[in-house]
Amino acid sequence: MAEVSTADFLLASRGRAEELGAWVVAAVWDSGNRLAFALGDGTLRLAAMEGDWRSVAAHEGAVLSACADAKDGFLSGGDDGLLVRTAPDGGTQTVADYKGKWVDHVAAHEAGLRAAAVGKAVHVHGPQGPLKTLTHISSVGGIAFDAKGKRIAASHYNGASLWFVAAKEDKPRSLEWKGSHHAIAFSPDGTHVVTAMQEPSLHGWRLADGQHMRMSGYPSKTRSLAFTAKGRWLATSGAESVVLWPFFGGGPMGKAPTEIAGGDAVLCSAVACHPQHEVVAAGFGDGLVLLAEIGSGKVVPVAPPSGSAVSALAWSPNGAGLAFGTEAGHAGLVDLARR
């Protein structure tokens, strides 16, 4: 987008940016549309359009994973073995201590559920405390609750496992496919599970009949994937554009993906789908952030290249805020509310 000046980016007119000094592991909005950046130096930075961005020391080592907590606030896992809740006011509480083991992945659901992946185990917590520990054949590569909070999926070597949270006897449904599986997502209607693999491809399962879905052709490993609000499209990183797989009219089997917001020979490194509309935010390897409307293909520039790959990208629940962060610690917040 060499023809676009810095002033044309929404960050200049509707946003705010800060240098945070550490890798931005995640940008997280809680249910109250409050924002925190989780950083590789062990802190959370509570951010807003006005005022100072408060630094909260959540972990003694690096933050490895973060998400919105079950009700409000933020949940993070670190290489210090701690699962930590940070309240909207910056207060912290240790939810669990895994004694120095890395808390690689976290997930939470508004039903009061929290989950932490530690090595081969996924520890599930309910509103009153620990519920169960789910053990897998290898280290867990990603975890996700379904939209209703009834099931949790975990990716690992040779596939994924699907568990019912409230089951009296924990026996997973095995979703098998050879290879190493990492990032994982449920479709919004709970009918599909998709994983990003170590190789440059995705694999999916249609849960009704176990139908396999192999999505390949990427020049690079896919690290970020997200379904649109109604589940019609799966947006993914790993190519020079945003790659969108159709999950309607029979699903992606035998269909070519749609590609939007590409053309600069820089790989897309992060995607995030708007919570209501078929709009995708995309971050690239040079720090560029764009918005793309799927139906029209229209692209709106959000933030200019900063020289470092976008490592975190997230919409607020009300769809009015977009946050991004990079590997070098550059972070931004854009207010997209109607004026």
C-alpha positions as CSV (number, residue, x, y, z in Angstrom):
1,M,0.0,0.0,0.0
2,A,2.8,2.3,-0.9
3,E,0.3,4.9,-2.3
4,V,-1.3,5.3,1.1
5,S,0.1,8.0,3.4
6,T,0.3,7.6,7.1
7,A,-2.5,10.2,7.6
8,D,-4.8,7.8,5.7
9,F,-4.6,5.2,8.4
10,L,-7.4,5.1,11.0
11,L,-4.8,5.0,13.8
12,A,-3.9,8.6,13.0
13,S,-7.5,9.9,13.3
14,R,-9.2,7.4,15.6
15,G,-6.5,5.7,17.5
16,R,-3.7,5.7,19.9
17,A,-0.4,3.8,19.9
18,E,2.3,3.1,22.5
19,E,5.7,1.4,22.6
20,L,5.4,-1.3,25.3
21,G,9.0,-2.6,25.2
22,A,8.2,-6.3,25.0
23,W,6.6,-8.8,22.6
24,V,2.8,-8.5,22.6
25,V,1.6,-12.0,23.2
26,A,-2.1,-11.2,23.1
27,A,-4.6,-8.3,22.9
28,V,-7.5,-9.2,25.1
29,W,-10.9,-7.5,25.6
30,D,-13.1,-8.5,28.5
31,S,-16.9,-8.6,28.5
32,G,-17.0,-5.0,29.6
33,N,-15.0,-3.9,26.5
34,R,-12.0,-3.2,28.6
35,L,-8.6,-3.9,27.0
36,A,-5.3,-5.5,28.2
37,F,-2.1,-6.3,26.3
38,A,-0.3,-9.4,27.6
39,L,3.4,-9.0,27.2
40,G,6.5,-11.2,27.1
41,D,8.0,-9.5,30.1
42,G,5.3,-10.9,32.4
43,T,3.1,-7.8,32.6
44,L,-0.4,-6.9,31.5
45,R,-0.9,-3.4,30.2
46,L,-4.4,-2.1,30.9
47,A,-5.1,0.2,27.9
48,A,-7.7,2.8,27.0
49,M,-8.1,5.7,24.6
50,E,-7.5,8.2,27.4
51,G,-5.1,8.2,30.4
52,D,-2.0,6.2,31.2
53,W,-1.7,2.6,30.2
54,R,-1.3,0.9,33.6
55,S,1.3,-1.9,33.9
56,V,0.3,-4.9,36.1
57,A,3.0,-7.4,37.1
58,A,1.1,-10.7,36.6
59,H,3.9,-13.1,36.1
60,E,7.6,-13.4,37.2
61,G,8.5,-14.8,33.8
62,A,6.9,-14.3,30.4
63,V,3.2,-14.4,29.7
64,L,2.7,-17.3,27.3
65,S,-1.1,-17.0,26.8
66,A,-4.0,-14.8,27.7
67,C,-7.8,-14.5,27.2
68,A,-10.8,-12.8,28.6
69,D,-11.7,-14.3,32.0
70,A,-15.0,-16.0,32.5
71,K,-17.0,-13.0,33.8
72,D,-14.8,-9.9,33.5
73,G,-11.1,-9.1,33.6
74,F,-8.3,-11.2,32.1
75,L,-6.8,-14.7,32.5
76,S,-3.2,-15.4,31.8
77,G,-0.7,-18.2,31.9
78,G,3.0,-17.8,32.3
79,D,6.3,-19.7,32.2
80,D,6.3,-19.3,36.0
81,G,3.6,-22.0,36.2
82,L,0.9,-19.6,37.3
83,L,-2.6,-19.2,36.1
84,V,-3.6,-15.6,37.0
85,R,-6.7,-13.6,37.0
86,T,-6.3,-9.8,36.6
87,A,-9.3,-7.8,37.5
88,P,-10.4,-4.7,35.6
89,D,-8.9,-2.5,38.3
90,G,-5.5,-4.2,38.1
91,G,-5.8,-6.5,41.1
92,T,-4.3,-10.0,40.6
93,Q,-5.3,-13.4,42.0
94,T,-3.5,-16.7,41.5
95,V,-6.1,-19.2,40.2
96,A,-3.7,-22.1,40.1
97,D,0.1,-22.8,40.6
98,Y,1.5,-25.6,38.4
99,K,4.9,-25.4,40.1
100,G,7.0,-23.9,37.4
101,K,5.5,-25.8,34.5
102,W,4.7,-23.7,31.5
103,V,1.0,-22.7,31.1
104,D,1.0,-22.7,27.3
105,H,-2.6,-22.1,26.6
106,V,-5.6,-20.7,28.4
107,A,-9.3,-20.5,27.6
108,A,-12.4,-19.3,29.5
109,H,-16.2,-19.3,29.1
110,E,-18.8,-17.0,30.5
111,A,-20.4,-20.0,32.2
112,G,-17.7,-19.6,34.8
113,L,-15.2,-22.1,33.2
114,R,-11.5,-21.7,32.9
115,A,-9.0,-24.0,31.3
116,A,-5.2,-24.2,31.3
117,A,-3.0,-26.4,29.1
118,V,0.1,-27.5,30.9
119,G,2.2,-30.0,29.0
120,K,-0.1,-33.0,28.2
121,A,-2.8,-32.0,30.6
122,V,-5.7,-29.6,30.4
123,H,-6.9,-28.4,33.8
124,V,-10.5,-27.3,33.9
125,H,-11.8,-25.0,36.6
126,G,-15.4,-24.2,37.4
127,P,-16.9,-21.3,39.4
128,Q,-16.0,-23.1,42.7
129,G,-12.5,-24.2,41.8
130,P,-10.8,-27.1,40.0
131,L,-13.2,-29.5,38.2
132,K,-11.0,-32.1,36.4
133,T,-7.7,-32.8,34.6
134,L,-7.9,-34.1,31.1
135,T,-4.7,-36.0,29.9
136,H,-3.6,-36.3,26.3
137,I,-1.1,-38.4,24.4
138,S,1.3,-35.5,23.8
139,S,1.7,-31.8,24.6
140,V,-1.4,-29.8,23.9
141,G,-1.1,-27.4,21.0
142,G,-4.3,-25.4,21.6
143,I,-7.6,-25.4,23.5
144,A,-11.0,-24.0,22.8
145,F,-14.5,-24.1,24.4
146,D,-17.5,-24.4,22.2
147,A,-20.0,-21.5,22.1
148,K,-22.2,-23.0,24.8
149,G,-19.3,-24.0,27.1
150,K,-20.4,-27.7,27.1
151,R,-17.4,-29.1,25.3
152,I,-13.7,-28.3,25.2
153,A,-11.4,-29.3,22.4
154,A,-7.6,-29.8,22.6
155,S,-5.2,-30.2,19.7
156,H,-2.1,-32.4,20.0
157,Y,0.1,-34.8,18.0
158,N,-2.0,-36.9,15.5
159,G,-5.2,-34.9,15.9
160,A,-7.5,-33.5,18.6
161,S,-9.6,-34.6,21.5
162,L,-13.2,-33.5,22.2
163,W,-14.4,-33.6,25.8
164,F,-17.7,-32.9,27.5
165,V,-17.0,-30.6,30.5
166,A,-19.8,-32.0,32.7
167,A,-19.3,-35.7,31.9
168,K,-19.1,-37.9,34.9
169,E,-16.7,-40.2,33.1
170,D,-14.1,-38.5,31.0
171,K,-13.7,-40.3,27.7
172,P,-12.8,-38.0,24.8
173,R,-14.0,-38.3,21.2
174,S,-10.8,-38.7,19.2
175,L,-10.4,-36.6,16.0
176,E,-7.5,-38.3,14.3
177,W,-5.2,-37.0,11.6
178,K,-1.5,-37.7,11.4
179,G,0.9,-34.8,12.2
180,S,1.3,-32.1,14.8
181,H,-1.7,-29.9,15.5
182,H,-1.6,-26.5,17.1
183,A,-4.1,-23.6,17.0
184,I,-7.7,-24.9,17.3
185,A,-11.1,-23.4,16.7
186,F,-14.8,-24.5,17.1
187,S,-17.2,-23.2,14.5
188,P,-19.8,-20.9,16.2
189,D,-22.6,-23.4,15.7
190,G,-20.4,-26.2,17.2
191,T,-20.6,-28.4,14.1
192,H,-16.9,-28.2,13.0
193,V,-13.5,-28.3,14.6
194,V,-10.4,-27.0,12.7
195,T,-6.7,-27.1,13.6
196,A,-3.6,-25.4,12.2
197,M,-0.9,-27.9,11.7
198,Q,2.9,-27.8,12.0
199,E,3.1,-28.1,8.2
200,P,1.6,-25.2,6.2
201,S,-2.0,-26.5,6.1
202,L,-5.2,-26.8,8.2
203,H,-7.3,-29.8,9.0
204,G,-10.9,-29.9,10.0
205,W,-13.6,-32.4,11.1
206,R,-17.3,-32.2,10.5
207,L,-18.6,-33.6,13.8
208,A,-21.9,-34.9,12.6
209,D,-20.2,-37.7,10.5
210,G,-16.4,-37.3,11.1
211,Q,-15.8,-36.0,7.6
212,H,-12.3,-34.8,7.1
213,M,-11.5,-31.4,5.6
214,R,-7.9,-30.7,4.5
215,M,-7.1,-27.1,3.6
216,S,-3.7,-26.7,2.1
217,G,-1.7,-24.5,-0.3
218,Y,-0.2,-22.1,2.2
219,P,3.4,-20.8,1.7
220,S,3.9,-20.6,5.5
221,K,2.6,-22.1,8.7
222,T,-0.9,-20.9,9.8
223,R,-0.7,-19.4,13.3
224,S,-3.9,-17.5,13.4
225,L,-7.5,-18.6,12.5
226,A,-10.9,-17.3,13.3
227,F,-14.5,-17.9,12.2
228,T,-16.8,-15.1,11.2
229,A,-19.7,-14.3,13.6
230,K,-22.2,-16.6,11.9
231,G,-19.6,-19.2,10.9
232,R,-19.8,-18.8,7.2
233,W,-16.1,-18.2,6.7
234,L,-12.9,-19.3,8.3
235,A,-10.2,-16.6,8.1
236,T,-6.6,-17.6,8.3
237,S,-3.1,-16.2,8.3
238,G,0.0,-17.8,6.6
239,A,-0.3,-16.4,3.1
240,E,0.3,-13.0,1.4
241,S,-3.4,-12.3,1.7
242,V,-6.2,-13.3,4.1
243,V,-7.3,-16.7,3.1
244,L,-11.0,-17.4,3.7
245,W,-12.5,-20.9,3.5
246,P,-16.3,-21.2,2.9
247,F,-18.2,-23.1,5.6
248,F,-21.6,-23.0,3.8
249,G,-23.1,-24.8,0.9
250,G,-21.4,-28.0,1.8
251,G,-18.3,-26.6,3.5
252,P,-14.8,-26.2,2.2
253,M,-14.4,-29.7,0.7
254,G,-13.6,-29.4,-3.0
255,K,-13.9,-25.6,-3.0
256,A,-11.1,-23.0,-3.5
257,P,-10.7,-20.4,-0.8
258,T,-11.3,-16.6,-1.3
259,E,-8.3,-14.3,-0.8
260,I,-8.6,-10.7,0.1
261,A,-6.4,-7.8,1.3
262,G,-3.2,-9.1,-0.3
263,G,-0.7,-8.0,-2.9
264,D,2.4,-6.6,-1.1
265,A,4.3,-9.9,-0.9
266,V,4.3,-9.7,2.9
267,L,2.8,-12.6,4.8
268,C,-0.4,-12.2,6.9
269,S,0.5,-13.0,10.5
270,A,-2.8,-12.5,12.4
271,V,-6.5,-12.4,11.7
272,A,-9.5,-11.4,13.8
273,C,-13.2,-11.5,12.8
274,H,-15.7,-8.8,13.7
275,P,-18.2,-10.0,16.4
276,Q,-21.2,-9.1,14.3
277,H,-20.3,-8.4,10.6
278,E,-18.4,-10.2,7.9
279,V,-15.4,-8.0,8.3
280,V,-11.9,-9.3,9.0
281,A,-9.0,-7.4,10.6
282,A,-5.6,-8.6,9.3
283,G,-2.1,-8.0,10.6
284,F,1.0,-8.6,8.4
285,G,4.7,-9.4,8.9
286,D,5.7,-5.8,8.5
287,G,3.3,-4.4,11.1
288,L,0.6,-3.3,8.6
289,V,-3.0,-3.7,9.9
290,L,-6.0,-3.6,7.6
291,L,-9.8,-4.1,7.7
292,A,-11.4,-6.1,4.8
293,E,-15.1,-6.5,4.1
294,I,-15.6,-10.0,2.8
295,G,-18.6,-9.4,0.6
296,S,-17.1,-6.5,-1.3
297,G,-13.4,-7.0,-0.8
298,K,-13.1,-3.4,0.2
299,V,-9.9,-2.7,2.3
300,V,-9.5,0.0,4.9
301,P,-6.0,0.8,6.2
302,V,-5.8,0.8,10.0
303,A,-2.1,1.1,11.0
304,P,1.0,1.6,8.8
305,P,3.9,-0.8,8.8
306,S,6.1,-0.5,11.9
307,G,8.8,-2.9,10.9
308,S,7.7,-5.8,13.1
309,A,5.2,-8.6,12.6
310,V,1.7,-8.2,14.1
311,S,1.5,-10.8,16.9
312,A,-1.8,-9.9,18.5
313,L,-5.1,-8.7,17.0
314,A,-8.5,-8.5,18.7
315,W,-12.0,-6.9,18.4
316,S,-13.9,-5.6,21.4
317,P,-17.2,-7.6,22.1
318,N,-19.3,-4.6,20.9
319,G,-17.3,-4.4,17.7
320,A,-16.3,-0.7,18.3
321,G,-12.7,-1.2,19.2
322,L,-9.8,-2.9,17.5
323,A,-6.4,-3.6,19.2
324,F,-3.2,-4.8,17.8
325,G,0.4,-5.5,18.9
326,T,3.6,-6.5,17.4
327,E,6.6,-8.7,18.2
328,A,8.7,-5.6,18.9
329,G,6.2,-4.2,21.4
330,H,4.4,-1.6,19.3
331,A,0.7,-1.6,20.3
332,G,-2.3,0.3,19.1
333,L,-6.0,0.8,19.8
334,V,-8.5,2.2,17.3
335,D,-12.0,3.4,18.1
336,L,-14.4,2.5,15.3
337,A,-17.6,3.7,16.9
338,R,-19.9,5.7,14.7
339,R,-19.4,9.5,15.0
